[in-house]
Amino acid sequence: MHPATLVRVAALFLIFVASAASSAVGPDTKVLRVCADPNNPPLSDRSGGGYENRIAELIGRDLGLPVEYEWLPQRMGFIRNTLKASDGHGGFKCDLVIGVPADFELTANTRPYLHSSWVMVFADRPEFAEIRNADDVLKLPAEVLSKLRFGAFTHTQPLDWVFKHELFDQTVAYQTLSGDPDEFPGRMVADDLAAGKIDVAMVWGPIGGYFAKQSRTPLRMVNFTSTPQLKFDYLLSFGVRQPDKEWRDKLDGIIARHQADIDRILRDYGVPLLELPPPAQTVAGVKP
């Protein structure tokens, strides 16, 4: 090939690569496209009533962009079929997941914006008056403890706690993911606890706090305490595609400017908040 032709081919190749990279990396400049579950209260729902929806609107206002959603039930393959899925026009279906574990390996993650824990939710009854944390339940009189019915999700730390303290025979095990996209984890608190099918619901804090706050029956909520053997508290971040480092950094700045606003949103939904680590501190966590 003639040298001049070779140079032109190389130049065209570089232009192609640059063009492909610009279309494949970074968010849409005209709209904030958020990947979300359409029926996962209190996190997100199609009507925009979840706290993740409100946080997305806050981000949109900061950026001066309208918010649009790519809806998909948050099951296995969620990231692959939303954040990393092609829109058929050289881009992606969406550019941001509002809640991922701070060390989630499938995404590039911002600084944490939420620190919470698994909780116990139970009726505000006199016999439970002295309970201040989950382990206080074990101090209840034997005749009270032996009659309690616990509810816990499979493959979660609270179920490990149940096994550790030999309470499995008193426990209803719920599936972590239902095959029905219309089901959501809060049902255990919203329905079964309120109906008296169980006495103590063990759920992720944001879910427990929201439904405890909404309940017509007075409910109380206490945190599980993490130990070297069982970790119950976790940090959540925003997730973006791994090459989108500049986009992640921009979101870090939004969190820094609006952490107080984010906290207010979370408290509006009854989310139990723990202290966030300093921004430069290395974080570790496991998906709730």
N, C-alpha and C positions, 0 to 999 in steps of 0.2 A: 504494500500500500504506500502511495506517495506520502512523504512526510507531512505535507500541508493537509492532505485528506485525513491523515491520522490525527493531527491536531484538532481538526474540525469535529471528528468523531468523538475524541476525548472530551471536547468542550460540550458537545451535545449530551454526552453521558453524564457529565457533572451537573448540567442544567436539569436533566431528568431526575437525578438522585436528589438534588436540592428541592425540586418541586415535589417529589414524592415525600420527602421528609417533612416539608412544610404542611402538606395535607394530612400526614399521618400523625404529627406530633402537635400537641397544643389544642386549646379549646376553640370553638367557633367564636368569632369576634362580634357576632351580631346577636347572639342569644346564649344564655347559660343553660346547657343541656345536662340534666341531672338523671342519673340512673336510680330508680327507686321501686320499691314494692308497692303495689296499688292497694293492699289490704293488710297492713301491719301496724295497727294502732298500738301505742301512741306514737310510733316512730314516723310512719308515713301512710298516707292513703290518697286515693284518687281525687278526693274532694279538697285536698290541700290542708287537712285538719291535723296533721302530725307535727311533732316538734322538728323533725328533719325538714319538713316542708317550710316551716317558718325560718329555719336557719338558711335554707336555700334562698328564700326571698331576701333575707338580710344580705347574703353574698351578692345577689343580683343587684340590690340597691347600691352596694358599695362599688360595683363594677359599672353601674349604669346600664345593665342588661336585663331584658325580660327573661323569665325562667320557663323552660319547657322540660317535659319529663319523657324518659323512655321507661315505660312501665313493664315490670316483669316480677313475678313472685320470687322472693329471695330464697332460692333453693340451690342445689348443686348446679354449677355452670352459670351462675348469675353474672359473674365478672366476664366470663368468656362470651356470653350472649348479649351483654350490654356495653360495658366500658371498652372491651376489646373487639367488639363486633363491627364490621364494616356497614356503613349506611348505604353502600352501593354507588356512591358518588365520590369516592376517593377519600372519604373521612370516616368518622366513627359515629355510632348511634348516640353516644352521650360522653361527657367529659369528666364527670365527678360523681363519686359515691360519698354520701354525707357521713356514713358511719362504718368504719372498718377498724379492726384491732390495730393498735399503734405499731405492731411489728408484722402486720399482714404481709405475706411474701408475694402475693399476686399483684400488688399495687405499690406505687411510690406514695408514701404517707406523710402527711403534714405533722406538725407538732400536735400533741393531744389537745382536744378541746373539752373532753368529758372524762371524768374519773368516777366510777360508781362500782357497786358490788352486788352480788346476789343477796337476796333478802328473804326473810320469813314474813308472811302476811297472815294475820289471824284476827278473829273478832275481839273487840275491846271488852273482854269479860273480866270480872273481879279476880278469878283465879290466875289470870295472866298479868296482873298489875305489876309484879316485880320483874318482869322480863325486860331486860335492856339490850340484850344481844342474843344471837341464836343459841349459844351454849347455855344460857340461863334456862332454856326449856328443859334441859337435862336435870335441873335442880328442882323441878316441880315434884310434888308428892307422888309417890309411886302409883297411887290409885288414880291420880289425874293423868299422869304421863301415859300410863298403860292404855287409857281409853282414847287417846288422841289419834286422829287419822290424818296422815301427812300426804301431801301431793308433791311429787317431784318429777322432773323431766329425765328421760333416759339419757345416758351419756353426758351428764352434767355433774359438777362438783357437789351440789346438795345431795344427789343420790349416793355419792361416795360417803358423804357425812352420815347418811341414813344407815348404810352398811356398817360403817365404823362403830356406830353406837347401837347396833343390833335392833334397829327399829323397822326393818324392811317388812315384817309381817303386818305392820300398821300403816304401810305406805301404798298409795296408788301411783303407779308409774305411768306417766304420760309420754307419748311419742314426741320427740323434739320437733320433727317435721311431719305434718300431716299430708296425706296425698290430696287433700281437698284444699285448693288455693283460697277458699273462702274462710278457712279456719285460721285462727291466729293464737299465739301463746297466751294472751291475756284472758282467754276463755276460762282458764282454770280459776282465776281470781273473780272474773266478772260473773261467771255462772256457778261453778261447782262449789266454791267457797261460800258465796252468797246463799246458795241453796242448802248448805249444810252437809253436802256430800263428803267434804273434807273439813278438817278443823284448822290446818296450817298449810298454806300454799308456799312453796319455795320457788321463787322466780327471779329473773334478772331484775335488778333494782328499778330501772326506768319503767318496766312493765308493771311491777308491783306497786310502785308509787302512784302511777297514773290511775290504776283501777281502784286502789285504796281511796284515793281522793274523790273518785266518781261514785263510790258505793253509797247507797242509801243507808246501809247498815254500818255503824261505826266500826272501822277497822284500825288496827295498829300494825306498824311495820318496824322490824329491827334488822340490822345488818348481820350477815355472817362475818366472822373475823378470820382473815387469812392466817395460815400457819405455814411452816416449811413443808408440811405434807399436803396441805390443801389450800390452793389459792382461790380466793373468791372475788377479789377486786381487780378491775381491768381498766385500761386506758383506751379511749377511742379517738380516732383521727379522721380527717378527710382522706379519701383515696383517689389517686389519678393514675393514668398509665405510667409505667416505669420510665419511659424516655422523657416525660413531661416535667423535667426538673424546674424549669422557669415558672411553669403554671403552679406547681406545688409551692414554690417560694412565694409567689404572689398570694396564694391562699394562706400561707403562714402569716403574712403581713395582715391579712384581713382578720384572722383569729386574734392576733396581737392587739389590733385596734378595737375589736368588738367582743373580747372575752366576757366582759361584764354584761353585754347585751345577750350573748349566748346563754350565760348563766341565768339571766332573768327568764328567758324562754323556757329553759329546762325546769326551773322552779315552778313556772306556771303549770307545768304538766306533772308536778309532784316528784320529779326525778331526784333521788337521794344523791347528793354530790359530795365527793371526797376531795381533798386538796390535790391540785394538779402539781406535778413536779416542775422544777425550773426548766425553762425552754431548752437549755443546752444539755440537760441531763439525758443520758441514754435511757430509752424506755424499753420495757419488755412486757408482753402480755399475750394472752391466748384468746382466741375468739370465744365470746360467751356462747 
